[in-house]
Amino acid sequence: MNVRDIFHSMDYGPAPESASEAMDWLASHKGMFGHWIDGGWTKAGKTFDSRNPATGETLAKVSQASQKDVDAAVKAARKAQKSWAKDAKARARVLYALARLIQKQSRLFAVLETLDNGKPIRESRDIDIPLVARHFYYHAGMAQLMEDELPDREALGVAGQIIPWNFPLLMLAWKVAPALAMGNTVVLKPAEYTSLTALLFADLSREAGVPPGVLNIVTGDGAVGQMIVDHPDIDKIAFTGSTSVGRKIREATAGSGKKLTLELGGKSPYIVFDDADLDSAIEGLVDAIWFNQGQVCCAGSRLLVQEGVAERFYTRLRARMDKLRLGDPLDKCIDVGAVVDPVQLKTITDLVDGSDGEVYRASTPLPEGGCFYPPTLITGLQPADRLMQEEIFGPVLVGTTFRTPAEAVDLANNTRYGLAATLWTENVNLALDIAPKLVSGVVWVNATNLFDAAAGFGGVRESGFGREGGWEGLLAYTKPRKPLKKIDKVDPAAAPEKAEADTLDRTAKLYIGGKQARPDGGYSRAVWSPRGKLLGHVGLANRKDLRNAVEAMNAAKGWSTTTGHLRAQILYYIGENLSARADEFASRIDAMTGKRGGKAEVLASIDRLFTWAAWADKYDGRAKGVPIRGIALAMNEPVGKIGAFAADDSPLLGLVSIIAPAMAMGNRITVMASEPYPLAATDFYQVLDTSDVPGGVVNILTGSHSELAAQMGGHMDLDAVWSFSSSDLSAVIEREAAGNLKRTWVNHGRARDWAEADSAAFLSAATEVKTIWVPYGE
């Protein structure tokens, strides 16, 4: 084909990228790699092949780590951590040097990524590698600012990081950059299929001045990841991958005290309203689902189109699909490359072949050999169909229609995932109305797959918890400088041999849905003072009482959409009404505890209510400085429905200190009162009754913490569980929470000083950060 023919047909000619430099680098290691531990290469042991998915050819042999290798990597990381954490500004220089080095070697990284992963070279060259450099630049700045902006935080210690094969080097940057910036050292395991760019990064890290032991990379299959998760000398696990594996990691780390962030699967909705620019929406959809062969956790794989434009949209979409080019990923004219491995290709094929929908495959030729799958559209599915609910992780789009914006929201949220969402409309009012209603960690308006180091990324529901990027992402790699003391178990006063009891019965009920309720089980227990006086009886809540409380919270969902101003007014009112009964509450606390601190605790509780009333309309989000013509808004949203176990030693202050922030941020909460001293809580609900608190926003249960810990941790309709109990509940709550991967905040046997508000910790625990991207301009 000559130039004249090309201009006449407008066909693309081949534009191959040379792989010679990447192959030379592999050859310099003789195509054989050990692990990167303590600043150097280990001798290769048992190996497996790393193959080019476009050709099936072996690129290199990579070592399978043993337990001995992982132990050595963790030992090196532990040894290096304290000295690495000492000087934040020195860390900033190293991170800056890494960013510059990635830019200098950008083409080498891009070509090697394409060879190993199968993604088109123009994606790895123009998207992945620039974003990798951006993350190291950004976090060099975070290291520089740490001492000034985070003076009360310090590094966790050693971070174990496990990354997937879809964005091998970018996922490394997402995890390594913030960890190193905050003073942690790292043991990282890249995906078995795609280890080579991580090994190149390690090889070049010496040139950036990374000290030995700060960065350690061990390769291998999932067994190596399990070794990292189970290692007793690792302080933090960061995992990106499938929801099923994330659930196992949550169970494995339960009760260990290890910090955990999970970025898991998704089935992200791509919503097209009838006023959208359809051609732009189709181009956006190409990026949403066929970018990286659809192997993207936040891929817009679930198309929702408004009925009035659905046929036009589908017709144009099929025509656009037919124009997509499949082929050699090193060809700069290629749109869709190779699926990462034959195993993944078979999974995609089997899922599509088992579909009951109308399947349309792009009429574009498939290359011979290699792991290629054509862009595919499946329509005619019901919302509950398997392919509308399950992640395919390939170039396969499923679609359905909707009539009204409300129906679009219902369909979009009809999934167990909550990672990302895209919406297209020319009506900015509609966009900003719909975006907050979508249950997802990220929303893109008239765009898709926008990422930046300054903008937090992460999900809710079974898409995981925690954020990567931005200020919010740093919390996952830091802890308070002030250590917490070990908690002492607080037991109820035992029944005396000779009791002192009033003839007037006082039996406190549970508080559910704004009403007093008898316990379902019909059991109560006596509450004795240390001096042997019967102070009253309280009900023993069971799982049915918890169920009723959750149903009451569901009925009170309007609280999450009220204004911060209104929530503040109600919290002020609670404080005012508590103040009017301060002497009564102080006497009750003194009688239960046998001490004289009741008055001080009541005054502190009133002050805590006023503090959270002040915060209710002042916890602002952020407008992130992202490098596009647009804005990324980090919005603080309520977590939703919280179950909590109150502190045992501070019966009123411990209760108020968790109810108030939950309410202030728009959550609904069910609290198990102090087990030994529950009567302060049952008195407190009388204050709630007189303070205009809507029924179901706050529910108070009494009884055994240990008996309800598993029920609350495993409840599929709770969004988070907190525990400040003196009973040992942390392990069971975290293990049971793996069911729906809800957020947990547990004390791991450490006592909190309830005299301190610790607003930052409670603000973080009571909110989810949703990043809404809004490009602007013509």
ChimeraX attribute file (.defattr): number of C-alpha atoms within 10 A of each C-alpha:
attribute: neighborCount
match mode: 1-to-1
recipient: residues
	/A:1	7
	/A:2	7
	/A:3	9
	/A:4	9
	/A:5	10
	/A:6	12
	/A:7	10
	/A:8	8
	/A:9	8
	/A:10	10
	/A:11	10
	/A:12	12
	/A:13	13
	/A:14	12
	/A:15	11
	/A:16	14
	/A:17	15
	/A:18	11
	/A:19	16
	/A:20	11
	/A:21	14
	/A:22	20
	/A:23	17
	/A:24	12
	/A:25	14
	/A:26	19
	/A:27	13
	/A:28	10
	/A:29	11
	/A:30	11
	/A:31	17
	/A:32	19
	/A:33	23
	/A:34	24
	/A:35	26
	/A:36	25
	/A:37	25
	/A:38	22
	/A:39	19
	/A:40	15
	/A:41	16
	/A:42	15
	/A:43	12
	/A:44	15
	/A:45	15
	/A:46	13
	/A:47	17
	/A:48	18
	/A:49	16
	/A:50	22
	/A:51	21
	/A:52	25
	/A:53	26
	/A:54	27
	/A:55	17
	/A:56	14
	/A:57	13
	/A:58	14
	/A:59	20
	/A:60	23
	/A:61	20
	/A:62	27
	/A:63	24
	/A:64	21
	/A:65	24
	/A:66	17
	/A:67	13
	/A:68	9
	/A:69	21
	/A:70	25
	/A:71	16
	/A:72	17
	/A:73	26
	/A:74	29
	/A:75	18
	/A:76	23
	/A:77	29
	/A:78	22
	/A:79	17
	/A:80	22
	/A:81	21
	/A:82	15
	/A:83	12
	/A:84	24
	/A:85	20
	/A:86	13
	/A:87	14
	/A:88	20
	/A:89	18
	/A:90	16
	/A:91	25
	/A:92	25
	/A:93	19
	/A:94	22
	/A:95	31
	/A:96	23
	/A:97	20
	/A:98	26
	/A:99	24
	/A:100	17
	/A:101	17
	/A:102	23
	/A:103	17
	/A:104	12
	/A:105	13
	/A:106	19
	/A:107	20
	/A:108	21
	/A:109	25
	/A:110	27
	/A:111	28
	/A:112	26
	/A:113	29
	/A:114	27
	/A:115	30
	/A:116	24
	/A:117	31
	/A:118	33
	/A:119	31
	/A:120	29
	/A:121	28
	/A:122	20
	/A:123	21
	/A:124	27
	/A:125	20
	/A:126	13
	/A:127	14
	/A:128	22
	/A:129	25
	/A:130	17
	/A:131	20
	/A:132	24
	/A:133	24
	/A:134	22
	/A:135	27
	/A:136	28
	/A:137	21
	/A:138	22
	/A:139	31
	/A:140	29
	/A:141	18
	/A:142	25
	/A:143	29
	/A:144	20
	/A:145	16
	/A:146	21
	/A:147	16
	/A:148	9
	/A:149	11
	/A:150	16
	/A:151	11
	/A:152	13
	/A:153	18
	/A:154	21
	/A:155	27
	/A:156	25
	/A:157	25
	/A:158	28
	/A:159	31
	/A:160	31
	/A:161	25
	/A:162	24
	/A:163	26
	/A:164	21
	/A:165	21
	/A:166	24
	/A:167	21
	/A:168	22
	/A:169	28
	/A:170	23
	/A:171	22
	/A:172	21
	/A:173	24
	/A:174	22
	/A:175	25
	/A:176	24
	/A:177	27
	/A:178	30
	/A:179	29
	/A:180	30
	/A:181	31
	/A:182	31
	/A:183	27
	/A:184	29
	/A:185	31
	/A:186	30
	/A:187	28
	/A:188	28
	/A:189	28
	/A:190	27
	/A:191	22
	/A:192	21
	/A:193	24
	/A:194	30
	/A:195	28
	/A:196	28
	/A:197	24
	/A:198	26
	/A:199	23
	/A:200	17
	/A:201	19
	/A:202	21
	/A:203	14
	/A:204	16
	/A:205	21
	/A:206	14
	/A:207	12
	/A:208	17
	/A:209	14
	/A:210	21
	/A:211	15
	/A:212	19
	/A:213	26
	/A:214	26
	/A:215	25
	/A:216	27
	/A:217	28
	/A:218	28
	/A:219	31
	/A:220	22
	/A:221	16
	/A:222	14
	/A:223	13
	/A:224	22
	/A:225	25
	/A:226	15
	/A:227	17
	/A:228	27
	/A:229	26
	/A:230	17
	/A:231	16
	/A:232	13
	/A:233	18
	/A:234	24
	/A:235	20
	/A:236	26
	/A:237	25
	/A:238	25
	/A:239	25
	/A:240	22
	/A:241	20
	/A:242	19
	/A:243	21
	/A:244	12
	/A:245	16
	/A:246	24
	/A:247	20
	/A:248	16
	/A:249	22
	/A:250	22
	/A:251	20
	/A:252	17
	/A:253	21
	/A:254	22
	/A:255	20
	/A:256	14
	/A:257	16
	/A:258	19
	/A:259	18
	/A:260	21
	/A:261	24
	/A:262	28
	/A:263	26
	/A:264	27
	/A:265	28
	/A:266	33
	/A:267	29
	/A:268	30
	/A:269	32
	/A:270	28
	/A:271	30
	/A:272	28
	/A:273	27
	/A:274	19
	/A:275	13
	/A:276	18
	/A:277	14
	/A:278	19
	/A:279	13
	/A:280	13
	/A:281	25
	/A:282	20
	/A:283	14
	/A:284	20
	/A:285	25
	/A:286	22
	/A:287	19
	/A:288	28
	/A:289	29
	/A:290	27
	/A:291	22
	/A:292	27
	/A:293	29
	/A:294	25
	/A:295	23
	/A:296	24
	/A:297	23
	/A:298	28
	/A:299	34
	/A:300	31
	/A:301	31
	/A:302	28
	/A:303	23
	/A:304	24
	/A:305	23
	/A:306	22
	/A:307	17
	/A:308	14
	/A:309	16
	/A:310	19
	/A:311	13
	/A:312	11
	/A:313	20
	/A:314	16
	/A:315	10
	/A:316	14
	/A:317	19
	/A:318	18
	/A:319	13
	/A:320	15
	/A:321	21
	/A:322	15
	/A:323	12
	/A:324	19
	/A:325	20
	/A:326	23
	/A:327	21
	/A:328	27
	/A:329	27
	/A:330	25
	/A:331	19
	/A:332	18
	/A:333	20
	/A:334	22
	/A:335	24
	/A:336	26
	/A:337	32
	/A:338	29
	/A:339	27
	/A:340	27
	/A:341	21
	/A:342	15
	/A:343	10
	/A:344	16
	/A:345	18
	/A:346	13
	/A:347	13
	/A:348	19
	/A:349	14
	/A:350	11
	/A:351	15
	/A:352	18
	/A:353	10
	/A:354	10
	/A:355	14
	/A:356	15
	/A:357	18
	/A:358	12
	/A:359	17
	/A:360	16
	/A:361	15
	/A:362	20
	/A:363	16
	/A:364	14
	/A:365	12
	/A:366	15
	/A:367	16
	/A:368	10
	/A:369	10
	/A:370	23
	/A:371	23
	/A:372	26
	/A:373	23
	/A:374	25
	/A:375	26
	/A:376	20
	/A:377	23
	/A:378	22
	/A:379	17
	/A:380	14
	/A:381	18
	/A:382	15
	/A:383	17
	/A:384	12
	/A:385	13
	/A:386	15
	/A:387	25
	/A:388	24
	/A:389	19
	/A:390	16
	/A:391	25
	/A:392	26
	/A:393	26
	/A:394	27
	/A:395	26
	/A:396	30
	/A:397	27
	/A:398	23
	/A:399	25
	/A:400	19
	/A:401	24
	/A:402	20
	/A:403	14
	/A:404	13
	/A:405	15
	/A:406	12
	/A:407	13
	/A:408	23
	/A:409	19
	/A:410	15
	/A:411	20
	/A:412	25
	/A:413	19
	/A:414	17
	/A:415	20
	/A:416	17
	/A:417	25
	/A:418	28
	/A:419	30
	/A:420	31
	/A:421	30
	/A:422	32
	/A:423	23
	/A:424	27
	/A:425	19
	/A:426	14
	/A:427	12
	/A:428	13
	/A:429	9
	/A:430	14
	/A:431	19
	/A:432	13
	/A:433	12
	/A:434	17
	/A:435	22
	/A:436	16
	/A:437	14
	/A:438	23
	/A:439	24
	/A:440	28
	/A:441	28
	/A:442	32
	/A:443	30
	/A:444	22
	/A:445	22
	/A:446	23
	/A:447	20
	/A:448	26
	/A:449	21
	/A:450	15
	/A:451	17
	/A:452	22
	/A:453	28
	/A:454	22
	/A:455	28
	/A:456	26
	/A:457	26
	/A:458	27
	/A:459	28
	/A:460	30
	/A:461	23
	/A:462	26
	/A:463	31
	/A:464	30
	/A:465	23
	/A:466	24
	/A:467	25
	/A:468	26
	/A:469	22
	/A:470	23
	/A:471	18
	/A:472	18
	/A:473	23
	/A:474	24
	/A:475	22
	/A:476	22
	/A:477	28
	/A:478	22
	/A:479	16
	/A:480	15
	/A:481	12
	/A:482	9
	/A:483	10
	/A:484	13
	/A:485	11
	/A:486	13
	/A:487	18
	/A:488	14
	/A:489	12
	/A:490	16
	/A:491	13
	/A:492	18
	/A:493	19
	/A:494	14
	/A:495	16
	/A:496	14
	/A:497	7
	/A:498	8
	/A:499	12
	/A:500	14
	/A:501	13
	/A:502	11
	/A:503	6
	/A:504	7
	/A:505	10
	/A:506	13
	/A:507	18
	/A:508	20
	/A:509	21
	/A:510	28
	/A:511	26
	/A:512	26
	/A:513	24
	/A:514	21
	/A:515	15
	/A:516	16
	/A:517	15
	/A:518	20
	/A:519	21
	/A:520	16
	/A:521	13
	/A:522	10
	/A:523	14
	/A:524	18
	/A:525	13
	/A:526	17
	/A:527	24
	/A:528	25
	/A:529	25
	/A:530	17
	/A:531	16
	/A:532	17
	/A:533	19
	/A:534	20
	/A:535	20
	/A:536	19
	/A:537	19
	/A:538	24
	/A:539	24
	/A:540	21
	/A:541	26
	/A:542	20
	/A:543	17
	/A:544	13
	/A:545	20
	/A:546	24
	/A:547	15
	/A:548	16
	/A:549	27
	/A:550	27
	/A:551	15
	/A:552	22
	/A:553	27
	/A:554	18
	/A:555	14
	/A:556	19
	/A:557	17
	/A:558	14
	/A:559	24
	/A:560	21
	/A:561	13
	/A:562	12
	/A:563	14
	/A:564	20
	/A:565	16
	/A:566	15
	/A:567	25
	/A:568	25
	/A:569	18
	/A:570	20
	/A:571	29
	/A:572	21
	/A:573	21
	/A:574	24
	/A:575	24
	/A:576	17
	/A:577	18
	/A:578	25
	/A:579	18
	/A:580	11
	/A:581	14
	/A:582	20
	/A:583	15
	/A:584	16
	/A:585	23
	/A:586	20
	/A:587	17
	/A:588	20
	/A:589	26
	/A:590	16
	/A:591	20
	/A:592	25
	/A:593	21
	/A:594	14
	/A:595	11
	/A:596	13
	/A:597	14
	/A:598	26
	/A:599	18
	/A:600	14
	/A:601	23
	/A:602	25
	/A:603	17
	/A:604	20
	/A:605	25
	/A:606	22
	/A:607	17
	/A:608	25
	/A:609	27
	/A:610	21
	/A:611	21
	/A:612	27
	/A:613	28
	/A:614	19
	/A:615	21
	/A:616	26
	/A:617	16
	/A:618	14
	/A:619	15
	/A:620	11
	/A:621	14
	/A:622	16
	/A:623	16
	/A:624	20
	/A:625	15
	/A:626	17
	/A:627	13
	/A:628	12
	/A:629	10
	/A:630	14
	/A:631	18
	/A:632	27
	/A:633	22
	/A:634	24
	/A:635	20
	/A:636	19
	/A:637	19
	/A:638	23
	/A:639	24
	/A:640	23
	/A:641	25
	/A:642	27
	/A:643	25
	/A:644	29
	/A:645	30
	/A:646	29
	/A:647	28
	/A:648	25
	/A:649	23
	/A:650	22
	/A:651	25
	/A:652	29
	/A:653	27
	/A:654	25
	/A:655	27
	/A:656	23
	/A:657	26
	/A:658	22
	/A:659	25
	/A:660	27
	/A:661	27
	/A:662	27
	/A:663	26
	/A:664	33
	/A:665	34
	/A:666	26
	/A:667	28
	/A:668	28
	/A:669	28
	/A:670	28
	/A:671	25
	/A:672	28
	/A:673	28
	/A:674	30
	/A:675	26
	/A:676	23
	/A:677	28
	/A:678	29
	/A:679	25
	/A:680	22
	/A:681	28
	/A:682	22
	/A:683	17
	/A:684	19
	/A:685	21
	/A:686	16
	/A:687	21
	/A:688	21
	/A:689	14
	/A:690	12
	/A:691	19
	/A:692	13
	/A:693	20
	/A:694	15
	/A:695	19
	/A:696	26
	/A:697	29
	/A:698	27
	/A:699	27
	/A:700	28
	/A:701	31
	/A:702	29
	/A:703	23
	/A:704	18
	/A:705	25
	/A:706	16
	/A:707	14
	/A:708	19
	/A:709	27
	/A:710	19
	/A:711	19
	/A:712	28
	/A:713	32
	/A:714	22
	/A:715	22
	/A:716	15
	/A:717	16
	/A:718	24
	/A:719	21
	/A:720	24
	/A:721	27
	/A:722	22
	/A:723	27
	/A:724	27
	/A:725	31
	/A:726	25
	/A:727	23
	/A:728	20
	/A:729	24
	/A:730	24
	/A:731	21
	/A:732	19
	/A:733	27
	/A:734	28
	/A:735	22
	/A:736	22
	/A:737	28
	/A:738	24
	/A:739	17
	/A:740	22
	/A:741	27
	/A:742	26
	/A:743	24
	/A:744	22
	/A:745	16
	/A:746	22
	/A:747	22
	/A:748	22
	/A:749	22
	/A:750	16
	/A:751	18
	/A:752	17
	/A:753	12
	/A:754	18
	/A:755	15
	/A:756	10
	/A:757	16
	/A:758	12
	/A:759	15
	/A:760	8
	/A:761	11
	/A:762	17
	/A:763	20
	/A:764	16
	/A:765	20
	/A:766	23
	/A:767	20
	/A:768	25
	/A:769	26
	/A:770	30
	/A:771	28
	/A:772	25
	/A:773	27
	/A:774	19
	/A:775	16
	/A:776	11
	/A:777	5
	/A:778	4
